[in-house]
Amino acid sequence: MDFIPDPSLDAFRHEIREAINADLPTDLKEKQIAYAGSQNEPEDSLTWMRILDKRGWAVPHWPVEHGGTGWSPMQLYIFNEECTNAFAPDICWGSSHMCGPVIYTFGSDAQKERFLPEMRRGDYYLAQGFSEPGNGSDLARLRTSARREGDRYIVNGQKIWTSSGYFAEWGFFLVRTDPTVKPQAGISFLMIKMDTPGITVRRIPQLNGESDLCEVFLDNVEVPAGNLIGEEGKGWSYAKFLLDHERTTSSFIFFNKREVARARAIAEAETQDGVPLIRNPVFRDRLTRLEAEATALEWSVLRELSKEEFKYHPTAAASTLKVAGSRLQQAICELEMDLLGARSLRKFAYDAHDRDAAPLWPDYSETVTPRALVMRASTIYGGTLQIQKGIISKLAFDL
Ligand SMILES: Cc1cc2nc3c(=O)[nH]c(=O)nc-3n(C[C@H](O)[C@H](O)[C@H](O)COP(=O)(O)OP(=O)(O)OC[C@H]3O[C@@H](n4cnc5c(N)ncnc54)[C@H](O)[C@@H]3O)c2cc1C
């Protein structure tokens, strides 16, 4: 493939950058700079989606008839890169990259008309109700049941690790509608309103001081049968389609590029005995390796994008990008933490004491440790490292 940048994309990049600079509210940007890569507040995701929607850019990768832009993969890449570099919040991934594509691919016309505009406009947040205690990687064995009674389903069970479940207005759930057939064939995909009687959401305290992840308990929850997406018993194939969407976009390339630059800035600013840490051979070696890995990852992502028939489908490459990107993310965060030493604990120190006290430590130390802690999860969500390796061995090597 030809890696020579296409000059016609420069004008596009310029237009996007100008628009983001004009539209991104300062408070959202500042919050992101402090929190970058830790967890986005879901409210901020919706605010940013609403702003983007005014330009028709909230879900640029969707088909044009459902509000997408018709941009090429390279244009989408540039758009996402510019958003990350500007410290814009993530948009609601559940609607834009997971449930939305399932609905416009498998939903009825009525469901498309009902849900897609609301999701695109950022009217509400969507939670992903897949994982259960004991059924994460082994999702096909999920136990939450949905029994059909007339024009509704009665849902019972428990989900866990539901990101932003406490804030979400809707959730897309995998439920077992037929326990008598082989596990994959008995699963269905249901839209459930999170304030339906019988639903209890409990937030889980996390290692990094946040509590975005939730447990969701469903006790005789009545769900209209019209909320079934596609066909009953086909939920497993829809979920696979959705998870492949998630994996293909999970190289974290923009985060990695931005954060490796931030690690360099920290290494240049921090000193030991008056000497900048960038001149310490151990730190310099680690940083240089990570910079090389980020460049290699970017070129690998671009190689995938350049393939003429680039589509979201399961490939060994998608899993490889996820493995490489998530490990790089962790390594960069760990380097930032090591560069700062105890000062990387600034957030915890200030949370425990007086946040308004004179800042003894630089701003870039604000959330380094919480971010490194939350990044431990990047090799778990969206399919664990070991599961990805299994996929690679199967798809690439036929093992
Ligand atoms: C931050 C975060 C956000 C998440 N958000 C959501 C969400 O919004 N919605 C949702 O539904 N879920 C969510 N999850 C759950 C996530 O999808 C699961 O944690 C993940 O699929 C792993 O499942 P598990 O936790 O049950 O671990 P397990 O599947 O029990 O795995 C435990 C260990 O065993 C290994 N293992 C399991 N099976 C195999 C195998 N066949 N071969 C080799 N090794 C194996 C795993 O790699 C792992 O190391 C989130 C998780 C995290 C950490």
Ligand as a Chemical Component Dictionary entry (heavy atoms), coordinates in Angstrom:
data_LIG
# 
_chem_comp.id                   LIG 
_chem_comp.type                 NON-POLYMER 
_chem_comp.pdbx_formal_charge   0 
_chem_comp.three_letter_code    LIG 
# 
loop_
_chem_comp_atom.comp_id 
_chem_comp_atom.atom_id 
_chem_comp_atom.alt_atom_id 
_chem_comp_atom.type_symbol 
_chem_comp_atom.charge 
_chem_comp_atom.model_Cartn_x 
_chem_comp_atom.model_Cartn_y 
_chem_comp_atom.model_Cartn_z 
_chem_comp_atom.pdbx_ordinal 
LIG C1  C1  C 0 -14.117 -1.592  32.372 1  
LIG C2  C2  C 0 -15.050 -2.648  31.901 2  
LIG C3  C3  C 0 -16.213 -2.283  31.253 3  
LIG C4  C4  C 0 -17.119 -3.257  30.845 4  
LIG N1  N1  N 0 -18.308 -2.855  30.289 5  
LIG C5  C5  C 0 -19.223 -3.794  29.996 6  
LIG C6  C6  C 0 -20.517 -3.406  29.548 7  
LIG O1  O1  O 0 -20.827 -2.209  29.418 8  
LIG N2  N2  N 0 -21.421 -4.364  29.290 9  
LIG C7  C7  C 0 -21.132 -5.694  29.407 10 
LIG O2  O2  O 0 -21.991 -6.520  29.114 11 
LIG N3  N3  N 0 -19.930 -6.102  29.859 12 
LIG C8  C8  C 0 -18.972 -5.176  30.159 13 
LIG N4  N4  N 0 -17.758 -5.574  30.638 14 
LIG C9  C9  C 0 -17.520 -7.000  30.888 15 
LIG C10 C10 C 0 -16.514 -7.635  29.965 16 
LIG O3  O3  O 0 -17.068 -7.827  28.689 17 
LIG C11 C11 C 0 -16.081 -8.952  30.627 18 
LIG O4  O4  O 0 -15.402 -8.616  31.822 19 
LIG C12 C12 C 0 -15.180 -9.752  29.739 20 
LIG O5  O5  O 0 -15.879 -10.252 28.637 21 
LIG C13 C13 C 0 -14.543 -10.932 30.513 22 
LIG O6  O6  O 0 -15.516 -11.687 31.155 23 
LIG P1  P1  P 0 -15.393 -12.029 32.718 24 
LIG O7  O7  O 0 -15.153 -10.769 33.468 25 
LIG O8  O8  O 0 -16.571 -12.840 33.086 26 
LIG O9  O9  O 0 -14.066 -12.888 32.857 27 
LIG P2  P2  P 0 -13.927 -14.427 32.522 28 
LIG O10 O10 O 0 -14.580 -14.716 31.230 29 
LIG O11 O11 O 0 -14.346 -15.211 33.714 30 
LIG O12 O12 O 0 -12.355 -14.550 32.334 31 
LIG C14 C14 C 0 -11.459 -14.674 33.444 32 
LIG C15 C15 C 0 -10.081 -14.987 32.870 33 
LIG O13 O13 O 0 -10.110 -16.256 32.178 34 
LIG C16 C16 C 0 -9.669  -16.086 30.827 35 
LIG N5  N5  N 0 -10.450 -16.958 29.931 36 
LIG C17 C17 C 0 -11.796 -17.138 29.922 37 
LIG N6  N6  N 0 -12.150 -17.968 28.924 38 
LIG C18 C18 C 0 -11.007 -18.312 28.282 39 
LIG C19 C19 C 0 -10.704 -19.130 27.148 40 
LIG N7  N7  N 0 -11.684 -19.752 26.472 41 
LIG N8  N8  N 0 -9.416  -19.240 26.753 42 
LIG C20 C20 C 0 -8.418  -18.593 27.434 43 
LIG N9  N9  N 0 -8.639  -17.811 28.517 44 
LIG C21 C21 C 0 -9.910  -17.663 28.934 45 
LIG C22 C22 C 0 -9.935  -14.636 30.494 46 
LIG O14 O14 O 0 -9.096  -14.181 29.449 47 
LIG C23 C23 C 0 -9.628  -13.948 31.815 48 
LIG O15 O15 O 0 -8.251  -13.747 31.955 49 
LIG C24 C24 C 0 -16.829 -4.627  31.048 50 
LIG C25 C25 C 0 -15.639 -5.000  31.684 51 
LIG C26 C26 C 0 -14.757 -4.032  32.114 52 
LIG C27 C27 C 0 -13.505 -4.466  32.813 53 
# 
loop_
_chem_comp_bond.comp_id 
_chem_comp_bond.atom_id_1 
_chem_comp_bond.atom_id_2 
_chem_comp_bond.value_order 
_chem_comp_bond.pdbx_ordinal 
LIG C1  C2  SING 1  
LIG C2  C3  SING 2  
LIG C2  C26 DOUB 3  
LIG C3  C4  DOUB 4  
LIG C4  N1  SING 5  
LIG C4  C24 SING 6  
LIG N1  C5  DOUB 7  
LIG C5  C6  SING 8  
LIG C5  C8  SING 9  
LIG C6  O1  DOUB 10 
LIG C6  N2  SING 11 
LIG N2  C7  SING 12 
LIG C7  O2  DOUB 13 
LIG C7  N3  SING 14 
LIG N3  C8  DOUB 15 
LIG C8  N4  SING 16 
LIG N4  C9  SING 17 
LIG N4  C24 SING 18 
LIG C9  C10 SING 19 
LIG C10 O3  SING 20 
LIG C10 C11 SING 21 
LIG C11 O4  SING 22 
LIG C11 C12 SING 23 
LIG C12 O5  SING 24 
LIG C12 C13 SING 25 
LIG C13 O6  SING 26 
LIG O6  P1  SING 27 
LIG P1  O7  DOUB 28 
LIG P1  O8  SING 29 
LIG P1  O9  SING 30 
LIG O9  P2  SING 31 
LIG P2  O10 DOUB 32 
LIG P2  O11 SING 33 
LIG P2  O12 SING 34 
LIG O12 C14 SING 35 
LIG C14 C15 SING 36 
LIG C15 O13 SING 37 
LIG C15 C23 SING 38 
LIG O13 C16 SING 39 
LIG C16 N5  SING 40 
LIG C16 C22 SING 41 
LIG N5  C17 SING 42 
LIG N5  C21 SING 43 
LIG C17 N6  DOUB 44 
LIG N6  C18 SING 45 
LIG C18 C19 SING 46 
LIG C18 C21 DOUB 47 
LIG C19 N7  SING 48 
LIG C19 N8  DOUB 49 
LIG N8  C20 SING 50 
LIG C20 N9  DOUB 51 
LIG N9  C21 SING 52 
LIG C22 O14 SING 53 
LIG C22 C23 SING 54 
LIG C23 O15 SING 55 
LIG C24 C25 DOUB 56 
LIG C25 C26 SING 57 
LIG C26 C27 SING 58 
# 
